[in-house]
Amino acid sequence: MKQKQFRSSQIKQLSKNIFSFIQKGKTILFNRITFQQEYLKNTSSAEIEKMVRKMEQKTPETRFFLPQTKKFRIEITLNCNLNCEYCIVFKNNLAQLNHSMTKNTAREIIAFYKKNIHEGSLMITGGEPLLNWPVVKLFISKIKDPIKIFTNGTIINQDIICTLKQNRNIRLMISLDGRRTENIMRKSSNGKEIYPLVIKNLKKFQQNNCNLGITCLCTNKNVDKLYEIVKFFTREPKVKFLGISFPHYISKNLNNEIDLDIEKYTDSMIKIFDFALKNNIYIDQLAKRFSPLITRRFRFYACKLVGEQKTFYPNGDQTLCTKIDSLKNHKKYNLKYFESKIPINNKFCQKCPAIGICGGGCFWDGIMRFRNGVDERECILNNNLLDYFLWKIYFAYKKREDLNKKFRSLIL
């Protein structure tokens, strides 16, 4: 059955934090801070004004406080065996390119983690982290909190399979931009396609019951097929833990080839939302934006460098962002700067109804693409998603469905 196209609401700001979303005589009053939702039909303007005042009066002052560090991002090697067209590492002028972490450095980071982090998580990335497998394995052997390893999927051996199979706290995130025809931007160092090898290895990991996810980068070269790509991921490789991101700024993108029509991406993600719910699929970019509406936890930031995450270079040096470090004036981009740019503190965001689900996107893109410190592609995405999400919740509520049960695959 063909999915009906979503029609946007008529949206009005009724007070500082209360917005109305109107469709076909139905009205949702929405508090963007507390996520309170009131449903109206054939209500007089005087009653609406009274309700808006009451909702606004109950809205607490919302302030951001630096969170405790819970996550270590380990740039375990800045070597890679591929030459992808949109690589955020090799298409920017990052420090320590072609360097790899030693076991001694890893032991120091592990000791630091164990001393300071309680119930945290690890993100192991690169470069291609599995090129430095002995050090990756050292982290796995010493830390039993959740670990995600981001890989291009070209490297596999029996030791990797056995280690991942035995350690259920590990999820291997394999980069794949779609089917063979959509995966053309991911290439080996000699320019050859890697798709058959990645699919072959992915199936081997699956056969050995390893925890897997797929990370897909959406550009103008695959956005028109995004819905079909998601169906493919869940029915062919049969992976139901997905990330569908849009491209970061790269300094060597001289011809603007690596770009994305954010409106097409938004339309696709709205379409994908229902498919994900029906098939119990987790999609990171949807769950992070949808969850606040159910859990009523304000999403202050998207990028975790604002206190929650520490990043480590291959030599063990700590930083906030390896991409921002590549700028000549990088020292001015300190924690105080980033605090000032998250939506709740950013003047640019103060009238946005989606302020509580957005987080501002990637700071690197906010700096390099725009003037206000936030990734303004998020403005289009989040305002449209919010509109769609609110009506999905509305109709579930009217049917007296259990919201936590109905939306469980997309709640963090």
Secondary structure as GFF3:
##gff-version 3
##sequence-region A 1 412
A	DSSP	beta_strand	10	13	.	.	.	ID=ss1
A	DSSP	beta_strand	18	23	.	.	.	ID=ss2
A	DSSP	beta_strand	26	31	.	.	.	ID=ss3
A	DSSP	beta_strand	37	41	.	.	.	ID=ss4
A	DSSP	alpha_helix	45	57	.	.	.	ID=ss5
A	DSSP	beta_strand	71	75	.	.	.	ID=ss6
A	DSSP	alpha_helix	103	116	.	.	.	ID=ss7
A	DSSP	beta_strand	121	125	.	.	.	ID=ss8
A	DSSP	three_ten_helix	129	132	.	.	.	ID=ss9
A	DSSP	alpha_helix	133	142	.	.	.	ID=ss10
A	DSSP	beta_strand	147	151	.	.	.	ID=ss11
A	DSSP	alpha_helix	158	166	.	.	.	ID=ss12
A	DSSP	beta_strand	170	175	.	.	.	ID=ss13
A	DSSP	three_ten_helix	180	182	.	.	.	ID=ss14
A	DSSP	alpha_helix	195	207	.	.	.	ID=ss15
A	DSSP	beta_strand	212	217	.	.	.	ID=ss16
A	DSSP	three_ten_helix	223	225	.	.	.	ID=ss17
A	DSSP	alpha_helix	226	235	.	.	.	ID=ss18
A	DSSP	beta_strand	241	245	.	.	.	ID=ss19
A	DSSP	alpha_helix	262	278	.	.	.	ID=ss20
A	DSSP	beta_strand	282	283	.	.	.	ID=ss21
A	DSSP	alpha_helix	284	295	.	.	.	ID=ss22
A	DSSP	beta_strand	309	312	.	.	.	ID=ss23
A	DSSP	beta_strand	318	319	.	.	.	ID=ss24
A	DSSP	three_ten_helix	324	326	.	.	.	ID=ss25
A	DSSP	three_ten_helix	330	332	.	.	.	ID=ss26
A	DSSP	alpha_helix	335	341	.	.	.	ID=ss27
A	DSSP	three_ten_helix	343	345	.	.	.	ID=ss28
A	DSSP	three_ten_helix	347	349	.	.	.	ID=ss29
A	DSSP	alpha_helix	355	358	.	.	.	ID=ss30
A	DSSP	alpha_helix	363	369	.	.	.	ID=ss31
A	DSSP	alpha_helix	377	398	.	.	.	ID=ss32
A	DSSP	alpha_helix	403	406	.	.	.	ID=ss33
A	DSSP	three_ten_helix	408	410	.	.	.	ID=ss34
###
